[in-house]
Amino acid sequence: MIFFFRHGETYWNKEKRYQGALNSPLTENGINQIELVCKIFEKDTDLCTPLKVYVSPLGRARQTANILKSHFDMELIEDVRLREVSLGSWDGKTREELLNTDPSKLVGSQPYNWYFYSPDGETILSAKKRVASWLQEVQDKNVGAVAHGLIGRIIMGVYLGLSDDEMLKLAIAQDSYYKIHDGKVYPIGKGVLNADEA
């Protein structure tokens, strides 16, 4: 079973600013979200042995993982395959800023897939390959993962065998965690797995 945790709300999340390979620390609300997740996780899970938790190397994920570790017996393992998708020169920007600067760059895009219109960002194929490599490595183990919204959608989408559009429409909440096993994904907490807009 994989326990997937998305990092808590960051200052850039509040601004609807895409972080990618850049970083923004958790807000007070983001810290409170992870504390809430810890309470839900404690009621739902009996960890008898240290849980290996793979963590994105980006600061907001590490900050989230450290909060989790302060409550549970976890071995944190940094794994670059869980880093957020980078948009290259678009990292740190909002969709609205890009539309205001040069709307032609986003022609045909939707709120759930504009990330992959970046001229110098990571492709969805590349992101799916690194996620598939990680999933294959951990598929028969009891592990955790602390990562990001977009890469979380891709992890769940690859696991469930969804199309690109289907996976990019998944919603990954910051006040919940997800159990991934037996060919299904179970949201635990306030989050809802499927949504019209991510």
C-alpha atoms as one frame of an Amber mdcrd trajectory, in Angstrom:
protein
   0.000   0.000   0.000   1.154   3.536  -0.759   0.115   6.388   1.525   0.277
   9.566  -0.568   0.507  12.981   1.101   0.452  16.272  -0.761   2.363  19.128
   0.865   0.323  21.709   2.774  -0.732  25.052   1.368   2.148  27.386   0.462
   2.223  31.144  -0.029   2.386  30.618  -3.793  -0.580  28.228  -3.650  -2.588
  31.112  -2.187  -1.552  33.277  -5.126  -2.365  30.467  -7.616   1.282  30.692
  -8.652   2.770  27.520 -10.148   5.858  26.553  -8.145   7.383  23.735 -10.167
  11.091  23.449  -9.356  10.979  26.678  -7.326   9.789  26.779  -3.746   7.506
  28.624  -1.367   7.171  27.721   2.330   4.001  26.462   3.961   1.540  29.030
   5.245   0.150  28.763   8.766  -2.931  27.221   7.165  -0.680  24.749   5.336
   0.942  23.680   8.589  -2.514  23.295  10.155  -3.631  21.167   7.188  -0.775
  18.720   7.761  -1.425  18.645  11.511  -5.043  17.716  10.687  -3.824  15.009
   8.294  -1.644  13.647  11.110  -4.680  13.319  13.381  -6.692  11.542  10.688
  -3.748   9.280   9.788  -3.210   8.341  13.441  -6.844   7.231  13.823  -6.792
   5.316  10.540  -3.395   3.629  10.676  -1.495   1.444  13.117   2.197   1.788
  12.280   3.949  -1.108  13.987   7.296  -0.534  12.273   8.953   2.534  10.786
   7.238   3.525   7.550   9.570   4.268   4.652   8.400   7.571   3.207   9.736
   8.782  -0.129   9.924  12.560  -0.284  10.297  15.059  -3.097  13.546  17.032
  -2.645  11.694  20.369  -2.843  11.433  22.398   0.372   7.639  22.446   0.732
   7.503  18.644   0.551  10.407  18.260   2.983   8.715  20.686   5.400   5.531
  18.607   5.191   7.443  15.336   5.661   9.188  16.705   8.748   5.814  17.541
  10.311   4.621  13.995   9.604   7.834  12.545  11.043   7.395  14.559  14.245
   4.204  12.531  14.865   5.044   9.097  13.442   7.878   6.602  13.196   8.984
   7.327   9.636  12.184   6.898   7.682  12.351   9.757   5.171  14.010   8.974
   1.843  14.544  11.778  -0.654  13.590  10.715  -4.181  14.002  13.054  -7.136
  11.367  11.098  -9.097   8.716  12.657  -6.835   9.729  16.271  -7.510   7.079
  18.524  -8.990   6.838  18.915 -12.755   8.907  21.927 -13.805   7.580  24.390
 -16.359  11.050  25.747 -17.012  10.816  29.524 -17.560   7.135  29.416 -16.523
   7.915  28.264 -12.957   6.768  30.922 -10.499   4.111  32.294 -12.851   0.322
  32.137 -12.792  -1.761  31.072 -15.765  -3.303  34.543 -15.801   0.128  36.199
 -16.028   1.001  34.046 -19.017  -2.328  34.819 -20.680  -1.775  38.555 -20.130
   1.781  38.416 -21.485   1.222  36.298 -24.581  -2.175  34.563 -24.889  -1.037
  32.704 -28.013   1.185  30.471 -25.829  -1.862  28.922 -24.184  -4.206  28.586
 -27.155  -6.132  25.339 -26.766  -5.146  24.844 -23.129  -7.519  24.258 -20.221
  -7.132  25.091 -16.502  -6.133  21.457 -15.871  -3.494  21.006 -18.613  -1.869
  24.386 -19.328   1.272  23.224 -17.488   2.382  21.190 -20.458   2.193  24.064
 -22.934   5.468  25.493 -21.611   8.100  25.661 -24.382  10.933  24.567 -22.067
   9.200  22.598 -19.322   9.035  18.891 -18.585   6.721  16.888 -20.825   3.926
  14.745 -19.463   5.615  11.709 -21.024   8.794  12.389 -19.048   6.826  12.857
 -15.816   4.873   9.642 -16.412   8.102   7.691 -17.042   9.738   8.731 -13.783
   6.509   8.095 -11.859   6.144   4.641 -13.447   9.738   3.824 -12.459   9.017
   4.784  -8.847   5.700   2.899  -8.759   7.338  -0.248 -10.099   9.962  -0.064
  -7.371   7.489   0.321  -4.484   4.411  -1.527  -5.802   4.667  -4.484  -3.417
   5.757  -2.509  -0.377   4.064  -0.588   2.416   5.418   2.941   1.896   4.522
   6.592   2.055   5.122   9.417  -0.406   5.183  13.165   0.174   4.987  15.140
  -3.031   2.967  17.692  -4.984  -0.373  18.303  -6.637   0.488  17.799 -10.297
   2.908  14.913  -9.794   0.351  13.387  -7.395  -2.263  13.414 -10.160   0.217
  11.733 -12.456   1.145   9.094  -9.847  -2.520   8.213  -9.341  -3.304   8.424
 -13.040  -0.460   6.099 -14.023  -1.425   3.697 -11.243  -5.085   3.672 -12.336
  -4.283   3.522 -16.065  -6.065   6.792 -16.835  -5.697   8.874 -19.977  -3.660
  12.082 -19.751  -6.799  14.232 -19.608  -8.400  12.035 -16.941  -5.345  12.092
 -14.678  -4.828  15.846 -15.010  -8.417  16.451 -13.884  -7.891  14.617 -10.589
  -7.955  16.810  -7.501  -5.339  16.171  -4.838  -6.318  17.871  -1.576  -3.878
  19.323   0.936  -6.005  18.397   3.962  -6.252  14.692   3.135  -4.093  11.733
   2.246  -4.650   8.876  -0.182  -4.332   5.110   0.060  -3.188   3.577  -3.209
  -3.589  -0.204  -3.379  -5.466  -3.099  -4.959  -5.881  -1.133  -8.192  -7.773
   1.710  -6.501  -7.166   5.081  -4.839  -8.974   5.917  -1.600  -9.084   9.529
  -0.362  -8.957   9.797   3.425 -10.069  13.065   4.996 -11.727  16.093   3.472
 -10.309  15.669  -0.033 -12.254  14.440  -3.024 -10.403  12.418  -5.647 -12.361
  13.465  -8.721 -13.266  17.023  -9.619 -14.132  19.001 -12.750 -11.255  21.366
 -12.087  -7.946  20.482 -10.464
